[in-house]
């Protein structure tokens, strides 16, 4: 009986030594640079059996696991065998998901190459031009673009005349930026709805713009002018429809 008992003991030891599979991988961008602090979310479909162990809480079972990539863009976690969906996301990148099948005792390597999210990429001023044209509508009068340090008199006069005649128009004023292109402008449509727009090639923000919209990601802020709309010329020669000082940089300097 002792040899049989010993055999069962050995078999039991072998069975308990079987390790859960390890899911690992590297996350890079389209240029091949590693992505640090990317969020890796691992979920198991409802029809699959077992739960993923959470690396943040050893010993506790959860229906999903979440890890972050390290400074080398790598991630790793162990989990019970099964079919999983692995999704990777990060600020400035498009969320990407892939399926992974984990088997007993095997390491599963699944690498990701994340595409850039256009909303966070540096944008050309054509984004601003397109937004102004869209807001003003077809047939709107193009009152021109005023370069940095340029004289805005002609463009502002054009926009003022169009506004008085209830004509659709748009005008653009380039501004000085330290490391980005900055533009602001006005657009008015055939219904006399007038909008103030600001553009930043690296993104723009304003805590005061509670009623503003961001139709182009972080690159533009659009705010409808108060009604009845009163367009007037600021000290710098640009046009504004706001009275408060400090609302974006198209207000009076």
N, C-alpha and C positions, 0 to 999 in steps of 0.2 A: 504493500500500500504506500510506502514511503516514496518509491520512485514515481508513482502516479501523482502523488501530492506535489512532489517537486516539479513535475511537468506542468501541472496546472498553475503552480506558482510562477514559473517562468513565462507561461503564456499570458498570465495576468499582468506581469511586469511589462511585457512587450506591448500589450494593449494600452496600458496607461501611458506608455512612452510616446504614443502617436500624438504629434503636435497638430494644432490647428494650422490651416494654411495662412500664409502671410501675403497680404496685398501691398505692393510697393510700386513706386514709380517716380518719375521726374516730370516737373512741369516747366515748360519753356514758352517763350513768345515766338512769333513767326520769324524773328531774326536770330533765334537760337539762344537768346539770353535767358537765364533761369529766372523764374518768378518766385520771389520770396513772399511768404505769408499768404499764399493762395489758399483759399478755403476748399477743402476736399470733403465732400459729403457722400457717404456710402449708405445706401438704403437697400433693403431686401423686399422684393415684391410680396404682397400678402399671401400668395399661394406657396411661397417657399417656407420651409420649416426652419426653425432655429432662430436665434437672435444674434445680432452683432454685439460683441462686447465693446463697451465704451472705453477708449484709452484714457479718458479723463477720470474715470471712476473704476479702477481695477476691481474685478470680481462682481460688478453689477452688470446685469444684462439689459440691453436697450435694443429697440427695433432699428436703430441706425447708429452710425459712428461718424464723428466729425473730427478731422485733423487739419493741421496747417503745414504747409511746406516749410522747410528750414532754409537757411541761407544759401544752400546749394540747390534749392528747388525740389528737394526730395521729400517724400512722405512714406510712411510705413505703418501698418497696423495688422494685427492678427484677428481672425474671425472664423466662425464655423463654416464648414463647407456649404456651398450653395451658389445661387445666381444672384448677383448684385448689380445695381446701377451706381456708377461712380460719376459724380458731377463735380467739376472744378470751376471756381469763379474767383474773380479778383477785381479790384477797382481798376477801371481802364481796359478791361478785357471782356470778351463775350463768353458767357457761361457755356461750357462744353460738357456733354455727358457721353459716357460709354458703358457698355455692359462688360462684366467680368465674371468668369465662372471659376470658383475656388474649389479645389479638391484637397482631400486629406493629405496633410504633410507636404504640400507643394507650395512653392512661392509663385505668386502670380504678379508679373510685371506689366503695368499698364501706364504708358507715358502719354503726356498731353502736350499739344502745341496750340496755345490759345491765340485766337485772333484778336486784334485790337478793336475796342468799341469806338465807333466813329464819334460818339458823343463826347469822348474824352481826348480825342486826337486833336493836335493843332489843326486849325481850320484856316482856309483862305478867305479873304474878304468877299469872295463871290457868294459865300453863305449869307453875308449881310445884304448884298445887292439883290439876291434872290428873295430874301425875306421882305425887303422894302417893296419889290415889284409885286409880290404876292399880296401883301396887305393893301397896296394901292389899287390893284386890279388892272385888267387889260385897258389899254388906251390912256393910262395915266401919264401925266407930263413928267418927264425926267428933268429935274432942275439941276442936275449935275452933281459932281463930286468935288469937294473942297479939300485939297491936300493939306498936310500939316504946315502951319505957318502961311497958308494961302489966304487970299482975301475972300471972305464968304459973301461979300455984298451982292454979287450977281446971282448966285444960287439962292440966297435968302430972299432977294427981291422977286425972283421967279416963283418961289413957293408961296410968298405972301399974296402975290397977284392971283395965283391959282386958287388959293384959299378964299379970297374975297369973291371970286367968280364962281365959287362952289364947284371947282374942277378937281378931279383926282390928281394927285401929284406925289412925288417923293424926292427927298433931298438927303445927301450924305455928307457928313463932316468927319474927316480923318483927324485923329488925336494922337498925341505923343505918348508912346509907351516905352517902358524901360527895356523889356525883353519880349514884348508881344505887340501885335497890331491891334489898335483900338479904334473903333468907329462908332459914331452915334448919328442919329438922323430922325426924320419925321416922314410919315407916310399917311396919306388921306385918300379914302376911296370915294366912289361916286355917291355914296350915302352920307358923305361928310363925317364919317367915322375916322378920327385921326389917332394915330399911334406913335408913341415915342419908342425908339428901338436903340439898344446898345449892343455892340458886338466886341468880343475879345477873342483873339486867335487861340489863347490858352484857357479860355473860360472866363466868365464874369459872375459876380455875385453882388447882392445888395440886400441888407437886412430890412430896408425900408419898403421894398417892393412886394408888399403883401398881396396885391391884386395882380401881380405880373404873371406872365406865362413864359415858358421856356420851350418854344417850338423846335429849337435846334440843339437840344441837349444843354450843355453848359455854355454854349457859345453865344447865344443871344438872349436878351431879356426884352420882352414886349409888354408895354403898358398902355392901355387906352387913355387918351387925354380926357380930363374932366369936361363934362357938358354943362352949360353951353361952352363949346370949345373956343378959347381965345388964344390965338397964336401971336406971340410978340417976339421982338428981337432983344436978345440979351446983350450985355456989355461987350462981349467978344464978337458980336455980329452974327452969331448963330441964332436959330429960331428955337423957341421953347413953348410948351403949352402948360408948363407947371409954374406954380407960384412959390412953392416951398423951396427954400435954399437947401441944397445938399441932396435932392432926390436925383440920383445918378449924376453924371457930369454934363448933362445937357441943360441943367438948370442954370440960373444966373450965377456967374462967378463972383 
